[in-house]
């Protein structure tokens, strides 16, 4: 019994506690040893409570992560569903602008296509729409969305960076370099 109790003072484990409980059946166990086993029981219960709390915390965090992921996917699918019908119309309008060698705006696209929804799109919606428009563009050819972002305003450049990133297209860091790239790509689109 003394060896078991001494071991529990160094490193309390469930195994030592089980051994101590088994040895409690011995008629020669002293009241002091019984008290030490009671303390041992409290230590083991405390360890088990902390382990349960840590497990419950980990499970709660995992559930929160799953819920956040599910919500992000739900929002993404809703966004895709909301703009998916606009893809052919917008792609056609951007191809026409490319052939004509001109830039365009969201307002102009809305006016020319008659799609009023284009005026209500958020930045994320616009990015999702342009990713869908350009998703089948060959990697070595310019994106069809270039005429829309070649105007060079900050929002257009940010949108182009977001779309290019999602499509794994490299873009220059500086705005001036990006504008030069867009001008070159717009000329290439006109030649197609």
FENPE-V692123 format. One record per residue. PHI is phi as a letter, one per 30 degrees, with the letter a starting at -180 (NA if undefined). PSI is psi in degrees with one decimal (999 if undefined). Layout:
PHI_PSI + PHI_PSI
//
This chain:
NA_-42.8 + d_-39.7 + d_-40.5 + d_-45.6 + d_-35.5 + d_-38.6 + d_-35.4 + d_-25.8 + d_-33.1 + d_-51.1 + b_91.6 + d_127.8 + b_162.8 + d_-34.8 + d_-45.7 + d_-38.0 + d_-42.4 + d_-39.5 + d_-41.8 + d_-42.1 + d_-40.2 + d_-38.8 + d_-16.6 + d_-18.6 + d_-16.9 + d_128.5 + d_-16.0 + d_10.3 + d_129.2 + d_160.3 + d_-33.9 + d_-43.1 + d_-37.8 + d_-39.6 + d_-40.3 + d_-35.8 + d_-37.1 + d_-40.7 + d_-42.0 + e_-44.8 + e_-44.2 + d_-40.0 + d_-46.7 + d_-42.3 + d_-37.6 + d_-43.5 + d_-45.5 + d_-38.8 + d_-42.1 + d_-40.3 + d_-42.4 + d_-44.5 + d_-42.0 + d_-40.1 + d_-43.6 + d_-40.0 + d_-44.4 + d_-41.1 + d_-39.5 + d_-42.2 + d_-40.1 + d_-41.4 + d_-41.7 + d_-41.6 + d_-43.6 + d_-42.3 + d_-40.5 + d_-43.6 + d_-44.6 + d_-44.0 + d_-41.6 + d_-41.7 + d_-39.7 + d_-45.5 + d_-43.0 + d_-47.3 + d_-37.5 + d_-41.7 + d_-45.0 + d_-45.2 + d_-33.8 + d_-26.4 + c_-9.2 + e_-39.9 + d_-18.8 + d_-13.9 + e_-54.2 + d_-38.7 + d_-47.3 + d_-41.7 + e_-44.3 + d_-43.8 + d_-38.0 + d_-36.4 + d_-40.5 + d_-45.1 + d_-38.4 + d_-46.4 + d_-35.6 + d_-5.0 + i_32.7 + b_158.5 + d_166.2 + b_172.6 + b_168.2 + d_-40.4 + d_-43.0 + d_-41.5 + e_-42.8 + d_-45.3 + d_-46.4 + d_-32.3 + c_-19.5 + i_8.2 + d_96.3 + d_-25.2 + e_-28.1 + d_-27.4 + d_-11.4 + c_6.6 + d_139.6 + d_173.3 + e_-44.9 + d_-39.7 + d_-43.6 + d_-43.5 + d_-44.8 + d_-43.9 + d_-47.2 + d_-32.4 + d_-42.9 + d_-41.2 + d_-43.0 + c_5.2 + d_-26.5 + c_9.7 + d_134.8 + d_143.5 + e_-28.1 + c_9.3 + c_155.0 + d_155.5 + d_145.5 + d_-21.2 + d_-3.5 + e_-45.0 + d_-24.4 + d_-29.3 + c_-7.3 + d_-8.5 + d_-28.0 + i_4.0 + d_162.1 + e_-44.0 + d_-41.0 + d_-41.9 + d_-41.2 + d_-42.4 + d_-44.6 + d_-41.0 + d_-43.8 + d_-46.1 + d_-46.3 + d_-41.5 + d_-45.5 + d_-28.8 + c_9.9 + h_42.3 + c_131.2 + d_142.2 + b_146.6 + d_154.2 + d_-43.0 + d_146.0 + d_-40.1 + d_-43.1 + d_-37.8 + d_-41.1 + d_-39.0 + d_-43.4 + d_-43.5 + d_-40.0 + d_-42.8 + d_-44.9 + d_-35.6 + d_-39.8 + d_-39.3 + d_-41.4 + d_-37.7 + d_-33.0 + d_-22.0 + d_999
//
